[in-house]
Amino acid sequence: MPLDVIVLAAGQGKRMRSRLPKVLHALGGRPLLAHVLDAARALGARNTVVVHGHGAEQVKGAFAEEKIQWVLQAEQLGTGHAVQQALPCIGGDGEVLILYGDVPLIRPASLQRLVSAAGDGLAVMTAELDDPRGYGRVVRNGSGKVERIVEEKDAAPAERAIREINAGFMALGARRLAGWLAQIGNQNAQKEYYLTDLVTLAVKDRVAVSAVKVEDAAEVAGVNSRRELAALERAYQRREAERLLDAGVSLADPARIDVRGSLECGDDVAIDVNCVFEGRVSLGARVRVGPNCVLRDVSVGADSEVRAFSHLEDSAIGERCQVGPYARLRPGASLADEVHVGNFVEVKASRLGKGSKANHLSYIGDAEVGARVNVGAGTITCNYDGAAKHRTIIEDECFIGSDATLVAPVRIARGSYIGAGSTINKDTPAGQLTVARARQVSLPGWKPPKKTKT
């Protein structure tokens, strides 16, 4: 039977105290809604319908490339009303799964259990919490069957003491959903159309109501405030750390790693404390990442090491490389195998060939560096003339002396030696030493200035 998914994402999120729509706040580097859509996609849904409201255009714009049907809930009159808006977009021949855009950690396996449990009836997802405040309570009859769900504001004291809460997710047939939605009213404390009234209607019609309980409360935790978002961020990072450990990655401290995107690792990777991985990061076999590093959209080849306090972005690193400590690779940096980029070296939009080294205090920008090149400490490629960028070409087996300044556009021919302190603004001949310095002068009789007393 085909499955249609409805995601409710119209809430304003006033308690977030933000101009950004709640479902666009980031968890693990991605919007809350993105995590929910991933879970729906994993189930192979025929249609995904997102009901949006507050910040409608902003929310749609953030997912412009997704295959989504958007439905506007102009007035927020409750969850039942929101689902009513989505009904015209789903088929009448399948099952419907209802999700929430601000409940991001639900696992696809749990949703599959919910869909399977629905059968010809209604299935709701529940959890048991030590502190159930803020959630609707699941009321069961004497035989333990679900009788109804009562929202906290409408609950009697005895009902508020119930610890089993309604997680909000539901699965049922499209035809039953349409029929019951037509019957719900808004006679309650909030004057809203509650989706949870479907449970009461199902019981009235003698339709089986199944409760699928999850053990991990984080799966069904919603986000209504910055505090709750921060708590879920920690839960998400714990989940990511466990995934990495199970895959054979060594983490110096699982509580001190942040994955804000996707991180894929080869065998025997080791990651030290306080590292942040953003975007898409790939670490090859036996890669070691030192403490306090940030990697964003980076691939690192096997047996390479990224040393402490390095910041790498939109870069590709080959095998058996050493980067850092305190190195910075900016967008477009590409290191071939066995390259060394050392402390306080910055590389931008440049390629360094196999076996080349820039170990200290250098800037390499808009450059093509060949193989087995030594870049001395303090070397700078002067790539910007105030109006345009220009490239520096350093061919294979060159030796660039310390504190050299290479004024682009310029080509350092194969095997060139550049004397320390030289400013090079003309192409050099291959295999020769080129020195370009001002004449050194000593002034006889010169004396240092004397400090005046104040």
Long-range contacts (C-beta under 8 A, 24 or more apart in sequence): 1-93, 1-94, 1-95, 2-46, 2-91, 2-93, 2-94, 2-95, 3-43, 3-44, 3-45, 3-46, 3-94, 3-95, 3-96, 3-97, 3-115, 4-45, 4-46, 4-47, 4-48, 4-49, 4-89, 4-90, 4-91, 4-94, 4-95, 4-96, 4-97, 4-174, 5-40, 5-43, 5-45, 5-47, 5-48, 5-49, 5-96, 5-97, 5-98, 5-99, 6-49, 6-51, 6-83, 6-86, 6-90, 6-96, 6-97, 6-98, 6-99, 7-33, 7-36, 7-37, 7-40, 7-48, 7-49, 7-50, 7-51, 7-99, 7-100, 7-101, 8-51, 8-79, 8-82, 8-83, 8-98, 8-99, 8-100, 8-101, 9-33, 9-36, 9-50, 9-51, 9-52, 9-53, 9-59, 9-100, 9-101, 9-102, 10-51, 10-52, 10-53, 10-54, 10-73, 10-76, 10-82, 11-53, 11-54, 11-76, 11-101, 11-102, 12-53, 12-54, 12-76, 13-54, 13-102, 13-223, 13-224, 15-224, 15-225, 16-223, 16-224, 16-225, 16-226, 16-229, 17-226, 20-55, 20-58, 21-54, 21-55, 21-58, 21-59, 22-54, 22-101, 22-102, 22-223, 22-224, 23-59, 23-101, 23-102, 24-55, 24-58, 24-59, 24-62, 25-223, 25-229, 26-260, 27-104, 27-223, 27-229, 27-232, 27-233, 27-236, 28-233, 28-236, 28-237, 28-240, 28-259, 28-260, 28-261, 29-259, 29-260, 29-261, 29-278, 29-279, 30-260, 30-261, 31-62, 32-101, 32-102, 32-104, 32-223, 33-59, 33-62, 33-63, 33-101, 33-104, 34-63, 35-104, 35-105, 36-99, 36-100, 36-101, 36-103, 36-104, 36-106, 37-63, 37-66, 37-68, 39-99, 39-106, 39-107, 39-108, 39-111, 40-97, 40-99, 40-111, 42-108, 43-97, 43-108, 43-111, 43-112, 43-115, 45-97, 46-91, 46-94, 47-89, 47-90, 47-91, 49-86, 49-89, 49-90, 50-101, 51-82, 51-83, 51-85, 51-86, 77-186, 77-192, 77-193, 78-186, 78-190, 78-192, 78-193, 78-194, 78-195, 79-168, 79-192, 79-193, 79-194, 79-195, 79-196, 80-181, 80-184, 80-192, 80-193, 80-194, 80-195, 80-197, 80-198, 81-192, 81-193, 82-195, 83-177, 83-181, 83-195, 84-181, 84-193, 87-177, 87-178, 87-181, 90-174, 91-174, 92-174, 92-175, 92-178, 93-174, 94-173, 94-174, 95-171, 95-172, 95-173, 95-174, 96-170, 96-171, 96-172, 96-173, 96-174, 96-177, 97-169, 97-170, 97-171, 98-168, 98-169, 98-170, 98-171, 98-195, 99-169, 100-168, 100-169, 100-222, 102-222, 102-223, 102-224, 103-167, 103-168, 103-169, 103-220, 103-221, 103-222, 103-223, 104-223, 104-232, 104-236, 105-218, 105-219, 105-221, 105-232, 105-235, 105-236, 105-239, 106-169, 106-219, 106-220, 107-219, 110-212, 110-214, 110-219, 111-169, 113-212, 114-169, 114-170, 114-171, 114-212, 115-171, 117-171, 117-210, 117-212, 118-171, 118-172, 118-173, 118-210, 119-208, 119-210, 120-173, 120-207, 120-208, 121-172, 121-202, 121-207, 121-208, 121-209, 121-210, 122-170, 122-171, 122-172, 122-176, 122-198, 122-199, 122-202, 122-207, 122-208, 122-209, 122-210, 123-170, 123-171, 123-172, 123-209, 123-210, 123-211, 123-212, 124-149, 124-166, 124-167, 124-169, 124-170, 124-199, 124-209, 124-210, 124-211, 124-212, 125-166, 125-167, 125-168, 125-169, 125-170, 125-211, 125-212, 125-213, 125-214, 125-220, 126-164, 126-165, 126-166, 126-167, 126-211, 126-212, 126-213, 126-214, 127-164, 127-165, 127-167, 127-213, 127-214, 127-215, 127-217, 127-219, 127-220, 128-163, 128-164, 128-165, 128-213, 128-217, 129-163, 129-165, 129-217, 130-163, 132-160, 132-162, 132-163, 132-164, 132-165, 134-224, 135-165, 135-166, 136-165, 136-166, 136-196, 137-162, 137-164, 137-165, 137-166, 138-162, 138-164, 138-165, 138-166, 138-211, 140-164, 145-209, 146-199, 146-203, 146-209, 146-210, 146-211, 147-199, 147-203, 148-196, 148-199, 148-200, 148-203, 149-196, 149-199, 149-200, 150-196, 151-188, 151-189, 151-190, 151-194, 151-196, 153-188, 153-189, 153-190, 154-188, 154-189, 164-211, 164-213, 165-220, 166-196, 167-214, 167-219, 167-220, 168-195, 168-220, 168-222, 169-220, 170-195, 170-198, 172-198, 176-202, 176-207, 244-271, 252-291, 261-296, 266-302, 272-308, 284-319, 290-324, 290-325, 293-324, 298-329, 301-337, 315-347, 318-354, 336-371, 350-381, 353-396, 365-389, 366-390, 366-391, 366-392, 366-408, 367-391, 367-392, 367-393, 367-394, 367-408, 368-392, 368-393, 368-394, 369-394, 370-394, 370-395, 370-396, 370-397, 370-398, 370-414, 371-396, 371-397, 372-396, 372-397, 373-397, 373-398, 373-399, 373-400, 374-398, 374-399, 374-400, 375-400, 376-400, 376-401, 376-402, 376-403, 376-404, 376-420, 377-402, 377-403, 378-402, 378-403, 378-404, 379-403, 379-404, 379-405, 379-406, 380-404, 380-405, 380-406, 381-406, 381-408, 382-406, 382-407, 382-408, 383-408, 395-430
